[in-house]
Amino acid sequence: MSETMKIPVHATFLEAREEFEKRYIALQLRRFGGNVTHTANFIRLERCAFQRKLRRLGIEREAT
């Protein structure tokens, strides 16, 4: 699974990192069918920390 991510040239480091995180997490959630536990394990975050990150980034889990 290869996907190119384009970040706006004028983005600050924090803006670019946040955009990367949003896209990466959304991609991985789709890969694991919206399963938060499997996605968190794959990206090596504790499930509760992963859920906080989802809320902070405004990402909603897709229903399967």
DSSP file (Angstrom, degrees, kcal/mol; ACC not computed):
  #  RESIDUE AA STRUCTURE BP1 BP2  ACC     N-H-->O    O-->H-N    N-H-->O    O-->H-N    TCO  KAPPA ALPHA  PHI   PSI    X-CA   Y-CA   Z-CA
    1    1 A M              0   0    0      0, 0.0     2,-0.5     0, 0.0     0, 0.0   0.000 360.0 360.0 360.0 109.4    0.0    0.0    0.0
    2    2 A S        +     0   0    0      2,-0.0     2,-0.4     0, 0.0     0, 0.0  -0.968 360.0 169.6-121.7 130.2    1.8    3.1   -1.2
    3    3 A E        -     0   0    0     -2,-0.5     2,-0.4     2,-0.0     0, 0.0  -0.989  26.3-136.9-141.0 129.1    0.3    6.6   -1.0
    4    4 A T        -     0   0    0     -2,-0.4     2,-0.5     2,-0.0    -2,-0.0  -0.705  16.8-155.3 -85.7 133.6    2.0    9.8   -1.7
    5    5 A M        -     0   0    0     -2,-0.4     2,-0.5     2,-0.0    15,-0.0  -0.943   2.8-158.0-112.1 123.1    1.2   12.6    0.8
    6    6 A K        -     0   0    0     -2,-0.5    -2,-0.0    14,-0.0     3,-0.0  -0.879   5.7-164.5-103.0 128.4    1.7   16.2   -0.3
    7    7 A I        -     0   0    0     -2,-0.5     9,-0.1     4,-0.0    -2,-0.0  -0.909  32.7-101.1-109.8 135.4    2.1   18.8    2.3
    8    8 A P    >   -     0   0    0      0, 0.0     3,-1.6     0, 0.0     8,-0.0  -0.296  26.5-132.9 -55.6 135.7    1.7   22.5    1.5
    9    9 A V  T 3  S+     0   0    0      1,-0.3     7,-0.1     7,-0.0    -2,-0.0   0.820 104.1  52.5 -60.6 -33.6    5.1   24.2    1.1
   10   10 A H  T 3  S+     0   0    0      2,-0.0    -1,-0.3     0, 0.0     2,-0.1   0.322  83.2 118.1 -90.0   9.0    4.1   27.1    3.3
   11   11 A A    <   -     0   0    0     -3,-1.6     2,-0.1     1,-0.1    -4,-0.0  -0.476  66.0-120.8 -74.5 145.0    2.9   24.9    6.2
   12   12 A T     >  -     0   0    0     -2,-0.1     4,-2.7     1,-0.1     5,-0.2  -0.333  32.4-101.8 -72.8 167.9    4.7   25.3    9.5
   13   13 A F  H  > S+     0   0    0      1,-0.2     4,-2.7     2,-0.2     5,-0.2   0.926 124.6  48.9 -57.3 -45.6    6.4   22.2   11.0
   14   14 A L  H  > S+     0   0    0      1,-0.2     4,-2.3     2,-0.2    -1,-0.2   0.895 112.1  48.1 -64.4 -39.9    3.5   21.7   13.4
   15   15 A E  H  > S+     0   0    0      2,-0.2     4,-2.3     1,-0.2    -1,-0.2   0.911 113.2  48.0 -65.0 -42.1    0.9   22.1   10.6
   16   16 A A  H  X S+     0   0    0     -4,-2.7     4,-2.4     2,-0.2    -2,-0.2   0.905 112.1  49.2 -65.5 -41.9    2.8   19.6    8.4
   17   17 A R  H  X S+     0   0    0     -4,-2.7     4,-2.8    -5,-0.2    -2,-0.2   0.918 111.2  49.4 -64.2 -43.0    3.1   17.1   11.2
   18   18 A E  H  X S+     0   0    0     -4,-2.3     4,-2.5     2,-0.2    -2,-0.2   0.908 111.3  49.2 -63.2 -41.8   -0.6   17.4   12.1
   19   19 A E  H  X S+     0   0    0     -4,-2.3     4,-2.3     2,-0.2     5,-0.2   0.915 111.8  49.2 -63.5 -42.8   -1.6   16.9    8.4
   20   20 A F  H  X S+     0   0    0     -4,-2.4     4,-3.1     2,-0.2     5,-0.3   0.942 111.1  49.7 -60.0 -48.1    0.7   13.9    8.1
   21   21 A E  H  X S+     0   0    0     -4,-2.8     4,-2.7     1,-0.2     5,-0.3   0.915 110.7  50.1 -59.1 -44.7   -0.8   12.4   11.3
   22   22 A K  H  X S+     0   0    0     -4,-2.5     4,-2.3     1,-0.2    -1,-0.2   0.945 116.0  41.0 -58.7 -49.6   -4.3   12.9   10.1
   23   23 A R  H  X S+     0   0    0     -4,-2.3     4,-2.3     2,-0.2    -2,-0.2   0.917 116.6  48.4 -67.7 -43.4   -3.7   11.2    6.7
   24   24 A Y  H  X S+     0   0    0     -4,-3.1     4,-2.4    -5,-0.2    -2,-0.2   0.929 114.3  45.3 -63.3 -46.4   -1.5    8.4    8.1
   25   25 A I  H  X S+     0   0    0     -4,-2.7     4,-2.8    -5,-0.3     5,-0.2   0.913 112.6  50.5 -66.4 -42.5   -4.0    7.5   10.9
   26   26 A A  H  X S+     0   0    0     -4,-2.3     4,-2.1    -5,-0.3    -1,-0.2   0.912 111.5  49.6 -60.4 -41.9   -7.0    7.7    8.5
   27   27 A L  H  X S+     0   0    0     -4,-2.3     4,-2.1     2,-0.2    -2,-0.2   0.928 113.0  45.5 -61.7 -46.6   -5.1    5.4    6.1
   28   28 A Q  H  X S+     0   0    0     -4,-2.4     4,-1.9     2,-0.2    -2,-0.2   0.878 109.7  54.6 -68.5 -37.4   -4.3    2.9    8.8
   29   29 A L  H  <>S+     0   0    0     -4,-2.8     5,-3.5     1,-0.2     6,-0.4   0.925 109.9  47.4 -60.5 -43.3   -7.8    2.9   10.2
   30   30 A R  H ><5S+     0   0    0     -4,-2.1     3,-1.7     3,-0.2    -2,-0.2   0.915 108.3  56.1 -61.8 -41.8   -9.1    2.1    6.7
   31   31 A R  H 3<5S+     0   0    0     -4,-2.1    -1,-0.2     1,-0.3    -2,-0.2   0.864 112.6  41.3 -58.1 -37.5   -6.5   -0.7    6.5
   32   32 A F  T ><5S-     0   0    0     -4,-1.9     3,-1.8    -5,-0.1    -1,-0.3   0.099 118.0-109.0-101.5  22.0   -7.8   -2.3    9.7
   33   33 A G  T < 5S-     0   0    0     -3,-1.7    -3,-0.2     1,-0.3    -2,-0.1   0.778  73.5 -56.3  62.0  29.5  -11.5   -1.8    8.9
   34   34 A G  T 3 <S+     0   0    0     -5,-3.5     2,-0.8     1,-0.2    -1,-0.3   0.499  92.8 150.2  82.5   3.4  -11.9    1.0   11.5
   35   35 A N    <>  -     0   0    0     -3,-1.8     4,-2.1    -6,-0.4    -1,-0.2  -0.606  29.9-166.1 -76.4 110.8  -10.7   -1.3   14.3
   36   36 A V  H  > S+     0   0    0     -2,-0.8     4,-3.0     1,-0.2     5,-0.2   0.901  83.8  51.6 -65.4 -43.6   -9.1    1.1   16.9
   37   37 A T  H  > S+     0   0    0      2,-0.2     4,-2.4     1,-0.2    -1,-0.2   0.937 112.8  44.1 -62.2 -48.2   -7.3   -1.6   18.8
   38   38 A H  H  > S+     0   0    0      2,-0.2     4,-2.3     1,-0.2    -1,-0.2   0.899 115.6  48.6 -64.7 -40.0   -5.6   -3.2   15.8
   39   39 A T  H  X S+     0   0    0     -4,-2.1     4,-2.4     2,-0.2    -2,-0.2   0.938 111.5  49.0 -65.0 -46.2   -4.7    0.2   14.4
   40   40 A A  H  X>S+     0   0    0     -4,-3.0     5,-2.6     1,-0.2     4,-0.5   0.910 112.0  49.5 -59.8 -43.1   -3.2    1.3   17.7
   41   41 A N  H ><5S+     0   0    0     -4,-2.4     3,-0.8    -5,-0.2    -1,-0.2   0.921 110.4  50.6 -62.0 -43.7   -1.2   -1.9   18.0
   42   42 A F  H 3<5S+     0   0    0     -4,-2.3    -2,-0.2     1,-0.2    -1,-0.2   0.912 115.0  41.0 -62.8 -43.4    0.1   -1.6   14.5
   43   43 A I  H 3<5S-     0   0    0     -4,-2.4    -1,-0.2    -5,-0.1    -2,-0.2   0.432 114.6-119.2 -88.0   3.8    1.3    2.0   14.9
   44   44 A R  T <<5 +     0   0    0     -3,-0.8     2,-0.4    -4,-0.5    -3,-0.2   0.907  66.3 132.2  62.2  49.2    2.6    1.2   18.4
   45   45 A L      < -     0   0    0     -5,-2.6    -1,-0.2    -6,-0.1    -2,-0.1  -0.959  64.5-104.0-121.3 146.1    0.4    3.5   20.5
   46   46 A E     >  -     0   0    0     -2,-0.4     4,-2.7     1,-0.1     5,-0.2  -0.425  35.7-118.1 -61.2 144.3   -1.5    2.6   23.6
   47   47 A R  H  > S+     0   0    0      1,-0.2     4,-2.4     2,-0.2     5,-0.2   0.890 113.5  48.7 -55.9 -44.1   -5.2    2.3   22.7
   48   48 A C  H  > S+     0   0    0      2,-0.2     4,-1.9     1,-0.2    -1,-0.2   0.885 112.5  48.4 -66.9 -37.3   -6.2    5.2   25.1
   49   49 A A  H  > S+     0   0    0      2,-0.2     4,-2.1     1,-0.2    -1,-0.2   0.882 111.2  51.6 -67.2 -37.8   -3.4    7.5   23.7
   50   50 A F  H  X S+     0   0    0     -4,-2.7     4,-2.3     2,-0.2    -2,-0.2   0.908 108.5  50.4 -64.6 -42.4   -4.5    6.6   20.2
   51   51 A Q  H  X S+     0   0    0     -4,-2.4     4,-2.1     2,-0.2    -1,-0.2   0.885 109.4  51.1 -65.0 -38.2   -8.1    7.5   21.0
   52   52 A R  H  X S+     0   0    0     -4,-1.9     4,-2.8     2,-0.2    -1,-0.2   0.912 109.8  50.5 -62.3 -41.6   -7.0   10.8   22.5
   53   53 A K  H  X S+     0   0    0     -4,-2.1     4,-2.5     2,-0.2    -2,-0.2   0.898 107.5  53.5 -64.4 -40.2   -5.1   11.5   19.3
   54   54 A L  H  X>S+     0   0    0     -4,-2.3     5,-2.7     1,-0.2     4,-0.8   0.930 112.1  44.9 -58.6 -45.5   -8.2   10.7   17.2
   55   55 A R  H ><5S+     0   0    0     -4,-2.1     3,-0.7     3,-0.2    -2,-0.2   0.929 112.8  50.4 -64.6 -45.4  -10.2   13.2   19.2
   56   56 A R  H 3<5S+     0   0    0     -4,-2.8    -1,-0.2     1,-0.3    -2,-0.2   0.875 115.2  42.9 -61.4 -38.5   -7.5   15.9   19.0
   57   57 A L  H 3<5S-     0   0    0     -4,-2.5    -1,-0.3    -5,-0.2    -2,-0.2   0.533 111.7-119.9 -86.6  -6.7   -7.1   15.5   15.3
   58   58 A G  T <<5 +     0   0    0     -4,-0.8     2,-0.5    -3,-0.7    -3,-0.2   0.821  58.6 153.1  73.6  30.9  -10.9   15.3   14.7
   59   59 A I      < -     0   0    0     -5,-2.7     2,-0.4    -6,-0.2    -1,-0.2  -0.823  29.8-155.8 -98.1 128.4  -10.8   11.8   13.2
   60   60 A E        -     0   0    0     -2,-0.5     2,-0.2    -5,-0.0    -5,-0.0  -0.852  22.2-114.6-103.9 139.3  -13.9    9.7   13.5
   61   61 A R        -     0   0    0     -2,-0.4     2,-0.3     1,-0.1   -35,-0.0  -0.502  31.3-122.5 -70.3 133.8  -13.7    5.9   13.3
   62   62 A E        -     0   0    0     -2,-0.2     2,-0.2     1,-0.1    -1,-0.1  -0.618  24.8-119.6 -78.6 134.2  -15.5    4.5   10.2
   63   63 A A              0   0    0     -2,-0.3   -29,-0.1     1,-0.1    -1,-0.1  -0.488 360.0 360.0 -71.6 141.9  -18.2    2.0   11.0
   64   64 A T              0   0    0     -2,-0.2    -1,-0.1   -30,-0.1   -30,-0.1   0.391 360.0 360.0-110.4 360.0  -17.7   -1.4    9.6
